[in-house]
Amino acid sequence: MQSLILALILLAPRQAAPPRTMDESIPPGNNYDKAEFRLWLPEGLASIRAIVVLTPGSNGDGRGEVENAGWQAFAIKNKVALVGCRFTDKPHDQGFIEEYVNVSGGSGKALETALSAFAERSKHPELATAPLLLWGMSAGGQFNYEFVAWKPERVAAFVVNKGGIYYSALLSRKARNVPGVLFIGEKDMDSRINAITGLFALNRRGGALWALANEPGAAHIVGRSLELARMFFEDVLSARGTPALRQMSERDGFVADLRTKTFQPAGTSAPGDHSTAWFPTERVARAWQAMETGKEFEP
């Protein structure tokens, strides 16, 4: 009898494991034409801690970024999923103003719908609610900023990276408490530099846990921001925990003087009459200092 049962078990069809890579498309919405997404999961993880959302520049296709060896290594090390995004605008007469980055208009909901679909298909229900680490270049960074404005409780950390057009100025207190790094390039367009610098100054004055990072000699390129951002994401993820995100405060981190390019633990001196930058850890502060002064990152 036992032999018969064993034979039946061995002959029974086995349910295939969900694929590690899968795609989703969401129908056109109010402020976007195409919304297409690709998920990549590290092999063998019982549970996903967070999701790195990769959004490229204007109307670009970021789905292939989930195949990037650097991002995959980051995902394996930190037990996170990768989601690459493709958003496009409906035709309009000012193509340099991306309407889909105005997340509250519908594109943000499209991303959330895709994440819920991935959660069901991948057998990882935690993907529907997992914290987000928002990476993006140019319009991708604009999307990140507006997502934080829209649903700050969902975001563990975010990056703004040399983008030009934003729909929100002073964000809510909850959004200002989401750690962020805003990158500018010394040789980028003045309008982009001024927009990002202004948003940073306004929100940092309101206590935002953000840093402004200026890369010498960089124009409208990713440059060294990617390496610094990965350090930043890793340290914030460790500090905030998952799945419930711990709120961080100014005193938890390090504060840098934007003029002297020096930093110290938060709360060791009274704030000056000029802007400061906030970092979650000394490692990220040192990486920022290296970028600002044109030096190599420490190992």
Residue frames as qw, qx, qy, qz and C-alpha x, y, z in Angstrom:
[[0.000, 0.885, 0.466, 0.000, 0.00, 0.00, 0.00],
 [0.302, -0.802, 0.102, 0.505, 2.78, 2.40, 0.92],
 [0.422, -0.127, 0.602, 0.666, 4.50, 1.60, -2.37],
 [0.222, 0.631, 0.660, 0.342, 1.30, 2.43, -4.26],
 [0.133, -0.938, -0.244, 0.207, 0.92, 5.78, -2.47],
 [0.397, -0.592, 0.339, 0.614, 4.54, 6.65, -3.18],
 [0.392, 0.171, 0.682, 0.593, 4.11, 5.79, -6.85],
 [0.107, 0.817, 0.544, 0.157, 1.01, 7.99, -7.10],
 [0.257, -0.877, -0.016, 0.405, 2.86, 10.91, -5.51],
 [0.418, -0.367, 0.514, 0.653, 5.78, 10.54, -7.91],
 [0.293, 0.344, 0.726, 0.519, 3.46, 10.32, -10.93],
 [0.039, 0.851, 0.472, -0.228, 1.28, 13.26, -9.90],
 [0.427, 0.675, 0.128, 0.587, 1.81, 16.41, -11.99],
 [0.473, -0.408, -0.287, 0.726, 3.93, 18.98, -10.17],
 [0.114, 0.954, 0.273, -0.047, 2.90, 22.59, -10.06],
 [0.615, 0.413, -0.028, 0.671, 5.48, 24.72, -11.79],
 [0.371, -0.538, -0.266, 0.708, 7.14, 27.44, -9.72],
 [0.261, 0.932, 0.208, -0.143, 6.23, 30.98, -10.79],
 [0.681, 0.477, -0.006, 0.556, 8.80, 32.53, -13.14],
 [0.488, -0.444, -0.192, 0.727, 11.36, 34.95, -11.70],
 [0.026, -0.212, 0.223, 0.951, 10.64, 37.50, -14.46],
 [0.199, 0.582, 0.784, 0.081, 7.16, 38.54, -15.58],
 [0.060, 0.115, 0.218, 0.967, 5.46, 41.43, -17.36],
 [0.098, 0.652, 0.688, -0.303, 2.27, 43.41, -16.77],
 [0.093, 0.238, 0.318, 0.913, 0.50, 46.06, -18.84],
 [0.081, 0.541, 0.599, -0.585, -2.15, 48.47, -17.57],
 [0.333, 0.695, 0.545, 0.330, -4.70, 50.07, -19.93],
 [0.238, 0.384, 0.023, 0.892, -4.25, 53.77, -20.83],
 [0.281, -0.629, -0.599, 0.408, -5.34, 56.20, -18.11],
 [0.042, 0.955, 0.264, -0.130, -6.07, 59.87, -17.55],
 [0.054, -0.933, 0.296, 0.199, -2.46, 61.07, -17.63],
 [0.290, -0.459, 0.781, 0.310, -0.61, 58.34, -19.52],
 [0.710, 0.351, -0.384, -0.476, -0.83, 56.28, -22.68],
 [0.803, 0.115, -0.582, 0.056, 1.32, 53.22, -21.98],
 [0.452, -0.634, 0.508, -0.368, 2.03, 51.76, -18.53],
 [0.914, 0.168, -0.368, -0.027, 4.09, 48.58, -18.78],
 [0.432, -0.716, 0.492, -0.244, 6.09, 46.85, -16.06],
 [0.790, 0.226, -0.567, 0.062, 8.56, 44.00, -15.57],
 [0.678, -0.647, 0.273, -0.217, 9.24, 42.18, -12.29],
 [0.645, 0.371, -0.637, 0.201, 12.46, 40.35, -11.42],
 [0.743, -0.605, 0.125, -0.257, 12.78, 38.25, -8.26],
 [0.010, 0.575, -0.809, 0.120, 15.91, 36.79, -6.66],
 [0.704, -0.001, -0.676, -0.217, 15.78, 33.02, -6.67],
 [0.600, -0.153, -0.741, 0.261, 14.65, 31.16, -3.59],
 [0.042, -0.210, 0.399, -0.892, 13.57, 34.05, -1.33],
 [0.114, -0.444, -0.868, 0.188, 10.79, 33.19, 1.08],
 [0.017, -0.879, -0.433, 0.200, 9.76, 36.83, 1.45],
 [0.436, 0.526, 0.126, 0.719, 10.56, 40.11, -0.29],
 [0.345, -0.451, -0.390, 0.725, 11.60, 43.00, 2.00],
 [0.142, 0.715, 0.063, -0.682, 11.01, 45.85, -0.46],
 [0.672, 0.553, 0.431, 0.239, 10.75, 46.74, -4.16],
 [0.253, -0.435, 0.267, 0.822, 13.24, 48.81, -6.14],
 [0.508, 0.740, 0.430, -0.095, 11.21, 50.70, -8.76],
 [0.437, -0.243, 0.416, 0.759, 13.32, 51.67, -11.80],
 [0.385, 0.819, 0.406, -0.129, 11.87, 54.50, -13.91],
 [0.598, 0.069, 0.286, 0.746, 13.86, 55.91, -16.85],
 [0.046, -0.305, 0.066, 0.949, 13.94, 59.31, -18.56],
 [0.453, 0.360, 0.063, -0.813, 11.25, 60.89, -20.67],
 [0.827, 0.306, -0.043, -0.469, 8.89, 58.30, -22.19],
 [0.243, 0.515, -0.821, -0.050, 11.63, 55.68, -21.94],
 [0.908, -0.122, -0.325, -0.236, 11.43, 51.95, -21.38],
 [0.170, -0.650, 0.653, -0.351, 13.00, 50.86, -18.08],
 [0.951, -0.129, 0.063, -0.273, 11.82, 47.26, -18.13],
 [0.832, 0.361, -0.347, 0.240, 15.21, 46.03, -19.30],
 [0.016, -0.703, 0.497, -0.508, 16.88, 47.59, -16.26],
 [0.824, -0.391, 0.278, -0.301, 15.77, 44.61, -14.16],
 [0.959, 0.205, -0.062, 0.188, 18.35, 42.57, -16.11],
 [0.190, 0.826, -0.397, 0.351, 21.18, 44.88, -15.02],
 [0.748, 0.001, -0.588, 0.309, 23.80, 42.82, -13.18],
 [0.148, 0.242, -0.458, 0.842, 24.41, 45.57, -10.61],
 [0.557, -0.263, 0.079, -0.784, 20.75, 45.87, -9.71],
 [0.874, -0.111, -0.428, -0.203, 20.34, 42.11, -9.56],
 [0.563, 0.110, -0.613, 0.543, 23.31, 41.81, -7.20],
 [0.163, -0.254, 0.330, -0.894, 21.77, 44.55, -5.04],
 [0.739, -0.207, -0.173, -0.618, 18.43, 42.71, -5.03],
 [0.824, -0.037, -0.558, 0.089, 19.99, 39.39, -4.02],
 [0.367, 0.176, -0.559, 0.722, 22.08, 40.97, -1.26],
 [0.182, -0.085, 0.355, -0.913, 19.21, 42.98, 0.21],
 [0.118, 0.325, 0.932, -0.107, 16.33, 40.55, -0.46],
 [0.317, 0.540, 0.177, -0.759, 14.35, 42.96, -2.60],
 [0.610, 0.496, 0.594, 0.168, 12.45, 42.73, -5.89],
 [0.143, -0.277, 0.317, 0.896, 13.12, 44.82, -8.99],
 [0.424, 0.680, 0.593, -0.083, 10.37, 46.43, -11.07],
 [0.252, -0.130, 0.368, 0.885, 11.23, 48.24, -14.30],
 [0.306, 0.681, 0.489, -0.452, 8.70, 50.76, -15.65],
 [0.225, 0.162, 0.509, 0.815, 7.69, 52.09, -19.03],
 [0.166, 0.729, 0.492, -0.447, 5.40, 55.12, -19.02],
 [0.271, 0.178, 0.430, 0.843, 4.52, 57.20, -22.07],
 [0.206, 0.399, 0.258, -0.856, 2.43, 60.31, -22.51],
 [0.486, 0.667, 0.563, 0.035, -0.52, 60.75, -24.76],
 [0.457, 0.357, 0.243, 0.778, 0.40, 63.12, -27.62],
 [0.123, -0.919, -0.303, 0.218, 0.45, 66.78, -26.59],
 [0.473, 0.821, 0.009, 0.320, 2.17, 69.95, -27.81],
 [0.110, -0.832, 0.469, -0.275, 4.74, 70.35, -24.99],
 [0.915, 0.053, -0.400, 0.019, 6.55, 67.05, -25.01],
 [0.377, 0.381, -0.584, 0.610, 9.20, 68.23, -22.55],
 [0.437, -0.282, 0.440, -0.732, 6.49, 68.36, -19.86],
 [0.319, -0.035, -0.941, -0.106, 5.78, 64.73, -19.00],
 [0.577, -0.367, -0.051, -0.728, 2.18, 64.45, -17.83],
 [0.847, -0.178, -0.498, -0.063, 2.59, 60.89, -16.53],
 [0.437, 0.141, -0.588, 0.666, 4.98, 62.08, -13.81],
 [0.388, -0.311, 0.204, -0.843, 2.02, 63.78, -12.14],
 [0.152, 0.042, -0.982, 0.104, 1.49, 60.54, -10.24],
 [0.281, 0.270, 0.660, -0.643, -1.79, 61.44, -8.55],
 [0.498, 0.371, -0.191, -0.760, -3.41, 61.75, -12.00],
 [0.929, 0.162, 0.005, -0.334, -3.46, 58.00, -12.54],
 [0.626, 0.512, -0.579, 0.107, 0.05, 56.72, -13.28],
 [0.154, -0.429, 0.747, -0.484, 0.73, 56.03, -9.61],
 [0.780, 0.011, 0.396, -0.484, -2.38, 53.87, -9.41],
 [0.821, 0.446, -0.314, -0.168, -1.20, 52.03, -12.53],
 [0.287, 0.500, -0.760, 0.300, 2.03, 51.10, -10.75],
 [0.427, -0.223, 0.678, -0.555, 0.14, 49.92, -7.68],
 [0.869, 0.214, 0.095, -0.435, -2.21, 47.84, -9.83],
 [0.688, 0.490, -0.535, 0.011, 0.75, 46.18, -11.52],
 [0.012, 0.434, -0.786, 0.439, 2.37, 45.40, -8.15],
 [0.678, -0.056, 0.486, -0.549, -0.84, 43.76, -6.97],
 [0.880, 0.363, -0.159, -0.261, -0.95, 41.65, -10.13],
 [0.447, 0.525, -0.691, 0.217, 2.69, 40.63, -9.63],
 [0.349, -0.354, 0.683, -0.535, 1.91, 39.71, -6.03],
 [0.851, 0.097, 0.296, -0.422, -0.76, 37.25, -7.13],
 [0.825, 0.486, -0.269, -0.100, 1.11, 35.77, -10.10],
 [0.365, 0.573, -0.664, 0.313, 4.44, 35.35, -8.28],
 [0.766, -0.413, -0.492, 0.029, 2.91, 33.87, -5.12],
 [0.415, -0.052, -0.378, 0.826, 4.53, 36.68, -3.15],
 [0.133, -0.814, -0.543, -0.157, 1.51, 38.50, -1.66],
 [0.431, -0.653, -0.146, 0.605, 3.84, 40.90, 0.19],
 [0.359, 0.111, 0.376, 0.847, 4.61, 42.63, -3.14],
 [0.052, -0.737, -0.551, -0.387, 1.19, 44.31, -3.03],
 [0.360, -0.917, -0.142, -0.092, 2.16, 46.34, 0.04],
 [0.790, -0.180, -0.059, 0.584, 5.97, 46.15, 0.25],
 [0.156, -0.849, 0.035, 0.504, 7.91, 49.41, 0.80],
 [0.690, 0.669, 0.142, 0.237, 9.30, 51.07, -2.31],
 [0.461, -0.526, 0.249, 0.670, 12.82, 52.28, -3.07],
 [0.525, 0.802, 0.275, -0.078, 12.36, 54.72, -5.95],
 [0.459, -0.352, 0.424, 0.697, 15.23, 55.07, -8.43],
 [0.528, 0.735, 0.417, 0.084, 14.90, 57.19, -11.56],
 [0.422, -0.168, 0.250, 0.855, 16.80, 59.40, -13.96],
 [0.062, -0.086, -0.324, -0.940, 15.45, 62.70, -15.30],
 [0.577, -0.254, -0.248, -0.735, 11.68, 62.22, -15.74],
 [0.707, -0.198, -0.676, 0.063, 12.04, 59.08, -13.65],
 [0.321, -0.089, -0.527, 0.782, 13.22, 61.19, -10.74],
 [0.312, -0.145, -0.037, -0.938, 10.31, 63.55, -11.30],
 [0.703, -0.245, -0.557, -0.368, 7.96, 60.54, -11.08],
 [0.571, -0.148, -0.672, 0.448, 9.64, 59.53, -7.81],
 [0.046, 0.038, -0.313, 0.948, 9.21, 62.99, -6.27],
 [0.511, -0.154, -0.175, -0.827, 5.53, 63.10, -7.18],
 [0.702, -0.208, -0.673, -0.101, 4.96, 59.55, -5.90],
 [0.381, -0.123, -0.611, 0.683, 6.37, 60.57, -2.52],
 [0.214, -0.062, 0.092, -0.971, 4.05, 63.59, -2.58],
 [0.646, -0.140, -0.428, -0.617, 1.11, 61.29, -3.36],
 [0.903, -0.331, -0.222, -0.158, 1.73, 58.26, -1.09],
 [0.081, 0.723, -0.598, 0.337, 4.64, 58.87, 1.28],
 [0.720, -0.371, 0.486, -0.328, 3.62, 56.01, 3.56],
 [0.964, 0.245, 0.099, -0.026, 4.50, 53.54, 0.81],
 [0.593, 0.691, -0.286, 0.298, 8.06, 54.83, 0.18],
 [0.810, -0.433, -0.104, 0.382, 11.14, 53.81, 2.16],
 [0.331, -0.587, 0.237, 0.700, 13.50, 56.14, 0.27],
 [0.600, 0.724, 0.333, 0.063, 13.67, 57.97, -3.05],
 [0.473, -0.246, 0.302, 0.790, 15.98, 59.70, -5.51],
 [0.406, 0.876, 0.158, -0.205, 15.48, 62.78, -7.68],
 [0.661, -0.216, 0.436, 0.571, 18.03, 62.75, -10.46],
 [0.193, -0.244, 0.394, 0.865, 18.54, 65.81, -12.69],
 [0.186, 0.591, 0.754, 0.217, 14.90, 66.10, -13.75],
 [0.157, 0.144, 0.129, 0.968, 13.30, 69.35, -14.86],
 [0.410, -0.345, -0.276, -0.798, 9.51, 69.50, -14.42],
 [0.157, -0.170, -0.865, 0.446, 7.68, 69.03, -11.11],
 [0.297, -0.571, -0.542, -0.540, 4.02, 69.43, -10.17],
 [0.609, -0.723, -0.325, 0.033, 4.40, 69.80, -6.37],
 [0.197, 0.734, -0.351, 0.547, 6.43, 72.25, -4.30],
 [0.233, -0.416, 0.670, -0.568, 6.21, 72.06, -0.50],
 [0.568, -0.111, -0.792, -0.192, 5.33, 68.46, 0.33],
 [0.695, -0.613, -0.173, -0.332, 3.41, 67.27, 3.38],
 [0.358, -0.697, 0.574, -0.237, 5.22, 66.67, 6.66],
 [0.894, -0.078, 0.438, -0.057, 4.83, 62.92, 6.13],
 [0.793, 0.576, 0.031, 0.196, 6.42, 63.21, 2.70],
 [0.136, 0.860, -0.399, 0.288, 9.25, 65.38, 4.04],
 [0.618, -0.530, 0.552, -0.180, 10.02, 62.58, 6.51],
 [0.953, 0.239, 0.170, 0.078, 10.77, 60.14, 3.66],
 [0.474, -0.579, 0.399, 0.530, 14.58, 60.06, 3.23],
 [0.687, 0.686, 0.228, 0.081, 15.69, 61.32, -0.17],
 [0.459, -0.399, 0.324, 0.725, 18.71, 62.39, -2.21],
 [0.475, 0.839, 0.217, -0.153, 18.26, 65.04, -4.91],
 [0.660, -0.155, 0.379, 0.630, 21.03, 64.93, -7.53],
 [0.373, 0.902, 0.021, -0.217, 22.08, 67.78, -9.80],
 [0.804, 0.141, 0.194, 0.544, 24.87, 67.92, -12.36],
 [0.289, -0.588, 0.037, 0.754, 27.20, 70.91, -12.43],
 [0.026, -0.241, 0.520, 0.819, 26.91, 71.17, -16.24],
 [0.173, 0.511, 0.839, 0.079, 23.22, 70.32, -16.60],
 [0.024, 0.637, 0.383, 0.669, 20.67, 72.89, -17.83],
 [0.007, 0.198, -0.397, 0.896, 20.24, 75.84, -15.50],
 [0.614, -0.272, -0.145, -0.726, 16.48, 75.26, -15.36],
 [0.835, -0.175, -0.521, -0.030, 16.94, 71.74, -14.04],
 [0.476, 0.075, -0.537, 0.693, 19.56, 72.78, -11.49],
 [0.170, -0.235, 0.201, -0.936, 17.43, 75.67, -10.29],
 [0.716, -0.284, -0.318, -0.553, 14.24, 73.59, -10.05],
 [0.807, -0.175, -0.540, 0.163, 15.81, 70.82, -7.98],
 [0.357, 0.117, -0.444, 0.814, 17.81, 73.20, -5.80],
 [0.330, -0.304, 0.040, -0.893, 14.68, 75.21, -5.10],
 [0.801, -0.296, -0.387, -0.348, 12.60, 72.17, -4.19],
 [0.702, -0.064, -0.551, 0.446, 15.36, 70.97, -1.90],
 [0.153, 0.203, -0.336, 0.907, 15.79, 74.34, -0.17],
 [0.513, -0.343, -0.124, -0.777, 12.04, 74.78, 0.36],
 [0.863, -0.280, -0.358, -0.218, 11.46, 71.33, 1.83],
 [0.650, 0.047, -0.514, 0.558, 14.71, 71.12, 3.77],
 [0.078, -0.342, 0.250, -0.902, 13.75, 74.37, 5.47],
 [0.727, -0.300, -0.052, -0.616, 10.64, 72.47, 6.56],
 [0.580, -0.445, 0.641, -0.232, 12.72, 69.68, 8.07],
 [0.904, 0.329, -0.170, -0.213, 12.88, 67.29, 5.09],
 [0.716, -0.440, 0.513, 0.176, 15.25, 64.37, 5.62],
 [0.758, 0.624, 0.143, 0.126, 16.86, 65.05, 2.27],
 [0.510, -0.486, 0.320, 0.633, 20.28, 65.74, 0.78],
 [0.530, 0.828, -0.049, -0.178, 21.31, 67.78, -2.25],
 [0.728, -0.276, 0.462, 0.425, 24.18, 66.17, -4.17],
 [0.415, 0.860, -0.136, -0.265, 26.01, 68.11, -6.90],
 [0.875, -0.022, 0.326, 0.356, 28.30, 66.08, -9.17],
 [0.084, -0.746, 0.307, 0.586, 31.18, 68.20, -10.53],
 [0.002, -0.378, 0.713, 0.591, 31.50, 68.17, -14.32],
 [0.258, 0.285, 0.921, 0.056, 28.34, 66.12, -14.86],
 [0.297, -0.006, -0.312, -0.902, 25.72, 67.16, -17.37],
 [0.762, -0.044, 0.096, -0.639, 22.39, 65.36, -17.88],
 [0.610, 0.242, -0.754, -0.027, 23.77, 61.90, -17.08],
 [0.837, -0.463, -0.286, -0.064, 23.46, 59.26, -14.37],
 [0.165, 0.731, -0.509, 0.424, 27.15, 59.63, -13.51],
 [0.261, 0.189, -0.837, 0.442, 28.08, 58.53, -10.01],
 [0.528, -0.245, 0.194, -0.790, 24.58, 58.94, -8.63],
 [0.849, -0.052, -0.434, -0.297, 23.76, 55.26, -9.12],
 [0.614, 0.088, -0.666, 0.415, 26.49, 53.98, -6.81],
 [0.042, -0.179, 0.467, -0.865, 25.70, 56.55, -4.13],
 [0.651, -0.167, -0.100, -0.734, 21.98, 55.82, -4.40],
 [0.806, -0.062, -0.583, -0.076, 22.50, 52.11, -3.83],
 [0.359, 0.073, -0.646, 0.669, 24.45, 52.82, -0.63],
 [0.295, -0.144, 0.203, -0.923, 21.69, 55.19, 0.44],
 [0.760, -0.135, -0.344, -0.534, 18.91, 52.66, -0.27],
 [0.702, -0.005, -0.684, 0.199, 20.74, 49.89, 1.56],
 [0.225, 0.056, -0.579, 0.782, 21.36, 51.96, 4.69],
 [0.450, -0.135, 0.077, -0.880, 17.84, 53.41, 4.81],
 [0.776, -0.105, -0.512, -0.353, 16.32, 49.96, 4.37],
 [0.574, -0.031, -0.698, 0.428, 18.37, 48.70, 7.29],
 [0.032, 0.063, -0.423, 0.904, 17.50, 51.71, 9.46],
 [0.518, -0.073, -0.029, -0.852, 13.77, 51.78, 8.73],
 [0.346, -0.010, 0.912, -0.220, 13.11, 48.04, 8.74],
 [0.504, 0.045, -0.508, -0.697, 10.40, 46.13, 6.90],
 [0.199, 0.540, 0.609, 0.546, 7.56, 45.54, 6.32],
 [0.195, -0.925, -0.325, 0.038, 6.43, 48.28, 8.72],
 [0.498, 0.531, -0.120, 0.675, 8.64, 51.30, 8.11],
 [0.478, -0.591, -0.351, 0.547, 10.14, 52.97, 11.17],
 [0.172, 0.957, 0.123, 0.199, 9.92, 56.74, 10.99],
 [0.671, 0.008, -0.157, 0.725, 13.32, 58.41, 11.06],
 [0.147, -0.962, -0.191, 0.127, 14.11, 61.82, 12.50],
 [0.303, 0.885, -0.271, 0.226, 16.78, 64.46, 12.02],
 [0.393, -0.721, 0.542, -0.179, 18.72, 63.30, 15.07],
 [0.946, -0.021, 0.325, -0.006, 19.02, 59.76, 13.67],
 [0.806, 0.476, 0.129, 0.327, 21.49, 60.80, 10.99],
 [0.537, -0.275, 0.104, 0.791, 24.27, 63.13, 9.92],
 [0.233, 0.928, 0.242, -0.159, 24.08, 66.73, 8.75],
 [0.654, 0.084, 0.246, 0.711, 26.39, 68.25, 6.13],
 [0.002, 0.759, 0.017, -0.650, 27.31, 71.85, 5.41],
 [0.713, 0.597, 0.344, 0.125, 26.70, 72.42, 1.71],
 [0.222, 0.951, -0.213, 0.044, 29.33, 75.17, 1.52],
 [0.215, -0.721, 0.658, -0.038, 32.23, 73.53, 3.32],
 [0.779, 0.212, -0.553, -0.207, 31.40, 69.93, 2.26],
 [0.109, 0.247, -0.842, 0.467, 31.84, 68.73, 5.83],
 [0.673, -0.389, -0.433, -0.457, 29.44, 66.74, 8.00],
 [0.013, -0.263, 0.761, -0.594, 28.83, 65.74, 11.60],
 [0.133, -0.381, -0.909, 0.107, 26.25, 63.82, 13.64],
 [0.193, -0.647, -0.383, -0.631, 22.94, 65.63, 13.73],
 [0.557, -0.770, -0.279, -0.135, 22.26, 67.75, 16.79],
 [0.729, -0.224, -0.182, 0.620, 25.88, 68.51, 17.70],
 [0.213, -0.175, -0.011, 0.961, 25.57, 72.19, 16.80],
 [0.329, 0.635, 0.389, -0.580, 22.94, 74.82, 16.11],
 [0.610, 0.537, 0.487, 0.319, 21.80, 75.14, 12.49],
 [0.308, -0.241, 0.158, 0.907, 23.49, 77.89, 10.50],
 [0.350, 0.614, 0.175, -0.685, 21.92, 80.48, 8.24],
 [0.397, 0.447, -0.597, -0.535, 22.44, 78.40, 5.10],
 [0.902, 0.036, -0.185, -0.388, 21.19, 75.06, 3.80],
 [0.320, -0.436, 0.837, -0.082, 22.33, 71.74, 5.17],
 [0.679, 0.135, -0.611, -0.383, 21.93, 68.20, 3.85],
 [0.688, -0.355, 0.494, -0.395, 20.75, 65.19, 5.84],
 [0.534, 0.321, -0.767, -0.154, 22.08, 61.62, 5.56],
 [0.868, -0.365, -0.159, -0.296, 20.93, 58.43, 7.30],
 [0.906, -0.309, 0.040, 0.286, 24.45, 57.13, 8.01],
 [0.283, -0.766, 0.375, 0.439, 28.09, 58.20, 8.07],
 [0.561, 0.014, 0.694, 0.452, 28.80, 55.92, 5.10],
 [0.362, 0.736, 0.514, 0.251, 26.33, 57.79, 2.89],
 [0.111, -0.973, 0.006, 0.204, 27.62, 61.15, 4.16],
 [0.460, -0.523, 0.528, 0.485, 31.17, 60.16, 3.21],
 [0.510, 0.318, 0.678, 0.423, 30.05, 59.04, -0.24],
 [0.172, 0.930, 0.322, 0.045, 28.29, 62.39, -0.74],
 [0.290, -0.859, 0.244, 0.346, 31.44, 64.22, 0.36],
 [0.544, -0.186, 0.645, 0.503, 33.51, 62.18, -2.11],
 [0.419, 0.617, 0.587, 0.316, 31.12, 62.99, -4.97],
 [0.009, 0.983, 0.172, -0.068, 31.01, 66.69, -4.15],
 [0.277, -0.827, 0.391, 0.294, 34.82, 66.92, -3.99],
 [0.667, 0.611, -0.377, -0.200, 35.54, 64.68, -6.98],
 [0.151, -0.502, 0.841, -0.134, 37.16, 61.87, -4.97],
 [0.481, 0.015, -0.848, -0.224, 36.72, 58.11, -5.15],
 [0.755, -0.463, -0.061, -0.460, 34.12, 56.41, -2.99],
 [0.252, -0.499, 0.787, -0.260, 35.53, 54.49, -0.04],
 [0.378, 0.027, -0.906, -0.191, 35.30, 50.65, -0.29]]
